[in-house]
């Protein structure tokens, strides 16, 4: 069971990148990996973050803030290569969660301090404070402020996008409009998960605040905190451009979740959502050695071009 838990944490870590575990670990110690910086929160505590530029920094008018996915991997392991395909001038910020070390692989137990702070309320407070502080420190102010949520991070990014008037674009990888409960139920129905979802929910309900008892890699408290969050209302509040990328063969978040999101936007008469479903791709947007992330970031680049005029009726979906 201990081995299984470690394997599940490895899967959570893999979500961030298409590289092999050995490649990511090697990258953590390479000269190409970004140096850690520290952000101290007003109420105490801190997080490591990374920042770097893409393109010509002298002409950059775009800032992109990353957040997500599940568990305690460090963004150091995949940056800056993660944004290959981004062709605009931009400043990128990637915030680790609290108690995620600079070279954390996320492949082992994240620790009690991490689990105590690893909840939606904390994610929201920390990411929001970090974004506000970085924007306030920039001069001149950027034309584009992009929040980019990966997997679990989509919940936080979408919520903050609706609360901040400074956010101009939302980008999502590996998520959609279903709650986690519905996502897992959908995956179970088609045999994409190997465990009994319903019995798991019952066990968690008996001890929902426990951080000592785990179910498939995460404490009961994490599951009870996130399983019934409904992301759809937060998405529908937004009138900014939204780019969603998901793999057709995603076995962590079903593609039905993203198509459901698109259908609800259509029903509401909202045309500010672009959905790209990548054929054959998994949760990492990979398909047999090919990464579609570069396609995703190329699409985001086009959306952020100064010459691009936001015309909702021109938004489209790529199936």
Secondary structure, DSSP 8 states (H G I E B T S, - for coil): -HHHHHHHHHHHHHTT-SS-HHHHHHHHTSTTS---EEEE-TTS-EEEEEEEEES-GGG--EEEEEEE-SSS--GGGTTTGGGTT--S-EEEEEE--TT--TT--SSS---HHHHHH-SHHHHHHHHHHHHHHHHHH-SS--SEEEEEEETTHHHHHHHHHTT-TT--EEEEES--SS-HHHHHHHHHHTT---S-HHHHHHHHHHTTT-SSSEETTEEHHHHHHHTT---HHHHHT--SEEEEEEETT-SSS-HHHHHHHHHHHHHTT---EEEEEETT--TTSEETTEESHHHHHHHHHHHH-TT----GGG--EE-
